[in-house]
Amino acid sequence: MAATNSDAAESGETPERNSILSVPVQVSVRLGRRRMRISQLLRLGPSDVVDLERMVGEPVDLFVNDRLVARGELVVVDGRLGLTIVELMPQASRGREPLGPGPGE
């Protein structure tokens, strides 16, 4: 049976909301970062380790369209990495985190 306009209104779905829900967004998780010179980067080999500024167990950052929206913990589900969200950023501060290295990094 097809949904009627009144059914859609009762469920909170509107044509405007449905069109927004179909917009693709880029979701990325930042595990950490490191500032290095090109000369250091060129010396990296297959078994080298690049230290990141985060410690094991610290929350990682979740970005949507390059805006910080949450922090979470990495999990493994069926052999694949996933993210459990542990903190949502307040709406007013979302997107105010710098994407690149900060001053002095």
Contacts in CASP RR format, 6 or more apart in sequence:
PFRMAT RR
TARGET T0000
AUTHOR 0000-0000-0000
METHOD contacts of the structure
MODEL  1
MAATNSDAAESGETPERNSILSVPVQVSVRLGRRRMRISQLLRLGPSDVV
DLERMVGEPVDLFVNDRLVARGELVVVDGRLGLTIVELMPQASRGREPLG
PGPGE
8 14 0 8 1.000
25 64 0 8 1.000
25 65 0 8 1.000
26 64 0 8 1.000
26 65 0 8 1.000
26 66 0 8 1.000
27 62 0 8 1.000
27 63 0 8 1.000
27 64 0 8 1.000
28 62 0 8 1.000
28 63 0 8 1.000
28 66 0 8 1.000
29 60 0 8 1.000
29 61 0 8 1.000
29 62 0 8 1.000
29 63 0 8 1.000
29 74 0 8 1.000
29 83 0 8 1.000
30 60 0 8 1.000
30 61 0 8 1.000
30 63 0 8 1.000
31 52 0 8 1.000
31 54 0 8 1.000
31 60 0 8 1.000
31 74 0 8 1.000
32 52 0 8 1.000
32 53 0 8 1.000
32 54 0 8 1.000
32 60 0 8 1.000
32 61 0 8 1.000
33 52 0 8 1.000
33 53 0 8 1.000
33 100 0 8 1.000
33 101 0 8 1.000
33 105 0 8 1.000
34 50 0 8 1.000
34 51 0 8 1.000
34 52 0 8 1.000
34 53 0 8 1.000
35 101 0 8 1.000
35 105 0 8 1.000
36 50 0 8 1.000
44 50 0 8 1.000
54 60 0 8 1.000
57 73 0 8 1.000
59 71 0 8 1.000
59 72 0 8 1.000
59 73 0 8 1.000
59 86 0 8 1.000
59 87 0 8 1.000
60 71 0 8 1.000
60 72 0 8 1.000
60 73 0 8 1.000
60 74 0 8 1.000
60 83 0 8 1.000
61 68 0 8 1.000
61 70 0 8 1.000
61 71 0 8 1.000
61 72 0 8 1.000
61 97 0 8 1.000
62 68 0 8 1.000
62 69 0 8 1.000
62 70 0 8 1.000
62 71 0 8 1.000
62 72 0 8 1.000
62 83 0 8 1.000
62 85 0 8 1.000
63 69 0 8 1.000
63 99 0 8 1.000
66 95 0 8 1.000
66 99 0 8 1.000
67 94 0 8 1.000
67 95 0 8 1.000
67 97 0 8 1.000
68 89 0 8 1.000
68 94 0 8 1.000
68 95 0 8 1.000
68 96 0 8 1.000
68 97 0 8 1.000
69 88 0 8 1.000
69 89 0 8 1.000
69 94 0 8 1.000
69 95 0 8 1.000
70 85 0 8 1.000
70 86 0 8 1.000
70 87 0 8 1.000
70 88 0 8 1.000
70 89 0 8 1.000
71 85 0 8 1.000
71 86 0 8 1.000
71 87 0 8 1.000
71 89 0 8 1.000
72 83 0 8 1.000
72 84 0 8 1.000
72 85 0 8 1.000
72 86 0 8 1.000
72 87 0 8 1.000
73 83 0 8 1.000
73 84 0 8 1.000
73 86 0 8 1.000
74 81 0 8 1.000
74 82 0 8 1.000
74 83 0 8 1.000
75 81 0 8 1.000
75 82 0 8 1.000
75 83 0 8 1.000
75 84 0 8 1.000
76 82 0 8 1.000
89 95 0 8 1.000
END
